[in-house]
């Protein structure tokens, strides 16, 4: 299995001289099975450079797994060039949207209306297929198996565990660790905390010992506490602690705050590592890094 990052910013693209080292495109991750199977996790603007790369490998069969339908995770799909070429196939997998009461077919239907885009979905030349996923129900894609896991975000958000070829990877999409909505003195606090603890324990049980955890680490803990609670994103510090608890080999922090320059990103990351007392190369410590465009992993390593 191989993993490559094509987009690592959150919320909105942020191109420019201050984001060149890590990249300004929004979320898109390529996963390749040893048999050539192509899985794409999310379709932010990073899917456009991936599309240009794939044009050298026609015909293309791509399986896109959408974590959720916020713009920064779907906005690149109308620019995925293979959909305009006969002989290619695009399967879009995703959750059922409880608000819109529609499955992943809305991702293209809404974006490719004439009010928003000059080409209609009916004009696409590739074979298009839409698959509505069920939580916990694995999907076999070539040598890979993709399992959707419900996580915490203001809309339905699936994290995806990808297993195959002797390796395991999990991508959170956008995820804010569950927190108690009651104050400790409230009578509801203990019961609600029990529910949260059970949710987290069940999630941890599914993810122990991963080769790679890719986690939404948009904020520092201080930023989160100062006004980001409930926005649906995680922190660098909380996910370093999570990676330790899970015993994963590597943690890639992604969904970088778009207002941060690369220098600022490295500064707050170094502070988060120090705050977490993370020892680089320490016994039992996960390897922790900032995701950047072009970063690749090959498994088993």
C-alpha positions as CSV (number, residue, x, y, z in Angstrom):
1,X,0.0,0.0,0.0
2,X,1.1,3.5,-0.8
3,X,-0.3,6.8,0.6
4,X,0.3,10.3,-0.9
5,X,-1.0,13.7,0.2
6,X,-2.3,16.0,-2.5
7,X,-4.0,18.6,-0.3
8,X,-3.5,19.3,3.4
9,X,-5.1,22.7,4.2
10,X,-8.5,23.1,5.8
11,X,-11.5,25.3,5.1
12,X,-10.3,27.2,2.1
13,X,-7.4,27.0,-0.4
14,X,-4.5,29.2,0.7
15,X,-1.9,29.4,-2.1
16,X,1.0,31.8,-2.0
17,X,4.6,32.2,-1.1
18,X,3.9,31.6,2.6
19,X,2.4,28.1,2.1
20,X,4.7,26.6,-0.5
21,X,6.5,24.1,1.8
22,X,3.3,22.4,3.0
23,X,0.9,23.4,0.2
24,X,-2.3,25.4,-0.1
25,X,-4.7,22.9,-1.5
26,X,-7.6,21.5,0.5
27,X,-7.9,17.9,1.6
28,X,-7.1,15.0,-0.8
29,X,-5.2,11.8,-0.1
30,X,-4.3,9.1,-2.6
31,X,-4.1,5.5,-1.4
32,X,-2.8,2.8,-3.8
33,X,-3.1,-0.9,-3.3
34,X,-0.3,-3.1,-4.4
35,X,-2.6,-4.2,-7.3
36,X,-2.9,-0.6,-8.5
37,X,-6.3,-0.1,-6.9
38,X,-6.9,3.7,-6.5
39,X,-8.7,5.0,-3.5
40,X,-9.0,8.8,-3.0
41,X,-9.9,10.1,0.4
42,X,-11.8,13.4,0.0
43,X,-11.9,15.6,-3.0
44,X,-10.8,19.1,-2.0
45,X,-8.7,21.2,-4.5
46,X,-5.8,18.8,-4.1
47,X,-7.7,16.4,-6.4
48,X,-6.9,18.6,-9.4
49,X,-3.1,18.1,-9.4
50,X,-3.8,14.4,-8.7
51,X,-6.1,14.4,-11.8
52,X,-3.2,15.8,-13.9
53,X,-1.0,13.1,-12.7
54,X,-3.6,10.4,-13.5
55,X,-3.9,11.6,-17.1
56,X,-0.6,9.8,-17.8
57,X,-2.3,6.5,-16.7
58,X,-5.5,6.3,-18.7
59,X,-8.0,4.7,-18.4
60,X,-8.7,5.6,-14.8
61,X,-10.8,3.8,-12.3
62,X,-11.0,5.9,-9.1
63,X,-12.9,5.2,-5.9
64,X,-13.5,8.4,-4.1
65,X,-14.5,8.2,-0.4
66,X,-16.0,11.5,0.8
67,X,-15.8,12.0,4.6
68,X,-18.5,14.7,4.5
69,X,-19.9,17.3,2.2
70,X,-18.4,20.6,3.4
71,X,-16.9,22.5,0.5
72,X,-13.2,22.0,1.3
73,X,-13.7,18.2,1.0
74,X,-15.7,18.1,-2.3
75,X,-14.9,21.3,-4.2
76,X,-12.3,19.7,-6.5
77,X,-14.5,17.1,-8.0
78,X,-15.9,19.1,-10.9
79,X,-12.2,19.7,-11.9
80,X,-11.3,16.0,-11.7
81,X,-10.3,15.9,-15.4
82,X,-10.8,12.1,-16.0
83,X,-14.6,12.5,-15.6
84,X,-14.6,14.3,-19.0
85,X,-12.9,11.5,-20.8
86,X,-14.7,8.4,-22.1
87,X,-13.5,5.0,-20.8
88,X,-12.9,6.3,-17.2
89,X,-14.9,5.3,-14.2
90,X,-15.5,7.3,-11.0
91,X,-17.2,5.8,-8.0
92,X,-18.1,8.3,-5.3
93,X,-18.7,6.7,-1.8
94,X,-20.0,8.6,1.2
95,X,-22.6,8.9,4.0
96,X,-26.3,9.6,3.7
97,X,-26.8,13.3,4.5
98,X,-29.5,13.5,7.2
99,X,-30.0,17.3,6.5
100,X,-30.4,17.0,2.7
101,X,-31.9,13.5,2.9
102,X,-29.7,12.5,0.1
103,X,-26.7,10.2,-0.5
104,X,-23.3,11.1,-2.1
105,X,-25.0,11.7,-5.5
106,X,-25.7,15.3,-4.2
107,X,-22.0,16.0,-4.2
108,X,-21.9,16.4,-8.0
109,X,-25.6,17.3,-8.6
110,X,-25.4,20.4,-6.4
111,X,-22.0,21.6,-7.6
112,X,-22.7,21.1,-11.3
113,X,-25.8,23.2,-11.6
114,X,-25.5,26.0,-14.2
115,X,-25.8,28.5,-11.4
116,X,-22.5,27.4,-10.0
117,X,-20.6,25.6,-12.9
118,X,-20.7,25.8,-16.7
119,X,-20.9,22.0,-17.3
120,X,-23.8,19.8,-16.3
121,X,-23.4,16.4,-14.7
122,X,-25.3,15.0,-17.7
123,X,-22.4,16.1,-20.0
124,X,-19.8,14.0,-18.2
125,X,-18.2,11.3,-20.3
126,X,-16.9,8.9,-17.7
127,X,-19.0,6.2,-16.1
128,X,-20.3,7.7,-12.8
129,X,-21.5,5.6,-9.8
130,X,-22.6,6.6,-6.3
131,X,-22.4,4.4,-3.3
132,X,-24.1,5.2,0.0
133,X,-22.2,3.7,2.9
134,X,-23.3,2.2,6.2
135,X,-21.3,2.8,9.4
136,X,-19.1,-0.2,10.2
137,X,-19.8,-2.0,6.9
138,X,-16.5,-2.7,5.0
139,X,-16.2,-2.0,1.3
140,X,-13.8,-4.2,-0.7
141,X,-12.0,-2.3,-3.4
142,X,-9.4,-4.4,-5.1
143,X,-6.7,-5.4,-2.6
144,X,-8.0,-2.8,-0.1
145,X,-10.8,-2.8,2.4
146,X,-12.3,0.6,3.4
147,X,-14.4,0.7,6.6
148,X,-16.5,3.9,7.4
149,X,-16.5,5.0,11.1
150,X,-18.8,7.7,12.5
151,X,-16.9,10.6,14.0
152,X,-17.8,14.0,15.5
153,X,-18.5,17.0,13.2
154,X,-21.4,19.4,12.8
155,X,-22.5,17.3,9.8
156,X,-22.3,13.5,9.3
157,X,-18.6,12.7,9.0
158,X,-17.1,9.3,8.2
159,X,-13.6,8.5,9.1
160,X,-12.1,5.8,6.9
161,X,-10.0,2.9,7.9
162,X,-8.1,1.4,4.9
163,X,-6.6,-2.1,5.3
164,X,-4.8,-4.2,2.8
165,X,-1.4,-5.5,1.6
166,X,-0.2,-5.9,5.2
167,X,-0.9,-2.3,6.2
168,X,-3.6,-0.2,8.0
169,X,-4.3,3.5,7.7
170,X,-7.1,5.7,9.2
171,X,-8.1,9.2,8.1
172,X,-10.4,11.1,10.4
173,X,-11.8,13.6,7.9
174,X,-12.9,16.5,10.2
175,X,-13.2,15.3,13.8
176,X,-13.5,17.1,17.2
177,X,-12.9,14.7,20.1
178,X,-16.1,14.2,22.1
179,X,-16.5,16.5,25.1
180,X,-19.0,16.7,27.9
181,X,-21.6,19.4,27.3
182,X,-22.4,19.6,31.0
183,X,-20.5,21.3,33.8
184,X,-19.1,18.9,36.5
185,X,-21.6,20.1,39.0
186,X,-24.6,19.3,36.8
187,X,-26.5,16.2,37.6
188,X,-26.3,15.1,34.0
189,X,-22.5,15.3,33.9
190,X,-21.7,11.7,35.0
191,X,-24.1,9.9,32.7
192,X,-23.1,12.0,29.7
193,X,-19.4,11.4,30.5
194,X,-20.1,7.6,30.6
195,X,-21.5,7.8,27.1
196,X,-18.5,9.8,25.8
197,X,-16.1,7.3,27.4
198,X,-17.9,4.4,25.8
199,X,-17.8,6.1,22.4
200,X,-14.1,6.8,22.6
201,X,-13.3,3.3,23.9
202,X,-15.2,1.8,21.0
203,X,-13.3,4.0,18.5
204,X,-10.0,3.2,20.1
205,X,-10.6,-0.5,19.9
206,X,-11.1,-0.2,16.1
207,X,-7.8,1.7,15.6
208,X,-5.1,0.2,17.8
209,X,-1.8,-0.4,16.3
210,X,-2.3,1.4,13.0
211,X,0.6,2.0,10.7
212,X,-0.6,5.5,10.0
213,X,-3.1,7.8,11.6
214,X,-4.1,10.9,9.6
215,X,-5.9,13.3,11.9
216,X,-7.6,16.7,11.7
217,X,-5.3,18.8,13.8
218,X,-6.4,22.3,12.9
219,X,-5.8,24.1,16.2
220,X,-3.5,24.2,19.1
221,X,-5.1,23.4,22.5
222,X,-5.0,27.1,23.5
223,X,-6.8,28.2,20.3
224,X,-9.4,25.5,20.7
225,X,-10.2,26.5,24.3
226,X,-10.3,30.2,23.3
227,X,-13.2,30.0,20.9
228,X,-13.2,26.9,18.6
229,X,-15.1,24.5,20.8
230,X,-18.0,23.0,18.8
231,X,-16.5,23.9,15.4
232,X,-15.8,20.3,14.7
233,X,-12.0,20.1,14.6
234,X,-9.2,18.6,16.7
235,X,-5.9,19.8,18.1
236,X,-2.3,18.8,17.7
237,X,-1.9,18.1,21.4
238,X,-5.1,15.9,21.6
239,X,-4.1,13.9,18.6
240,X,-0.6,13.3,19.8
241,X,-2.0,11.9,23.0
242,X,-4.5,9.8,20.9
243,X,-1.7,8.4,18.8
244,X,0.2,7.4,21.9
245,X,-2.9,5.7,23.4
246,X,-3.6,3.8,20.2
247,X,0.1,2.7,19.8
248,X,0.2,3.8,16.2
249,X,3.5,3.9,14.3
250,X,3.0,7.3,12.7
251,X,0.7,10.3,13.1
252,X,0.3,12.8,10.2
253,X,-1.3,16.1,11.4
254,X,-3.4,17.6,8.6
255,X,-6.2,20.1,7.8
256,X,-3.9,22.9,8.5
257,X,-5.4,26.2,9.6
258,X,-5.5,28.3,6.3
259,X,-4.4,31.5,8.0
260,X,-1.1,30.0,9.1
261,X,2.0,30.5,7.1
262,X,4.4,27.5,6.9
263,X,6.7,29.2,9.4
264,X,3.7,29.7,11.8
265,X,2.6,26.1,11.3
266,X,6.1,24.8,12.2
267,X,6.2,27.1,15.2
268,X,2.9,25.9,16.7
269,X,3.7,22.3,15.9
270,X,7.0,22.5,17.7
271,X,5.2,24.0,20.7
272,X,2.6,21.2,20.6
273,X,5.3,18.5,20.6
274,X,7.0,20.2,23.6
275,X,3.7,20.6,25.4
276,X,3.0,16.9,24.9
277,X,6.5,16.0,26.0
278,X,6.9,14.1,22.8
279,X,10.4,12.6,22.5
280,X,11.4,12.2,18.8
281,X,12.6,8.7,18.3
282,X,11.6,7.8,21.9
283,X,10.8,4.2,22.8
284,X,7.2,3.5,22.0
285,X,6.6,7.0,20.7
286,X,4.8,7.4,17.4
287,X,6.6,9.3,14.7
288,X,4.7,12.6,14.5
289,X,4.8,14.9,11.5
290,X,3.0,17.7,9.7
291,X,1.3,16.5,6.5
292,X,2.5,18.3,3.3
293,X,1.6,18.0,-0.3
294,X,3.8,15.3,-1.9
295,X,4.4,13.5,1.3
296,X,4.4,9.7,0.6
297,X,4.4,6.6,2.7
298,X,5.0,3.0,1.5
299,X,3.8,0.0,3.5
300,X,4.9,-2.2,4.9
301,X,7.9,-0.1,5.7
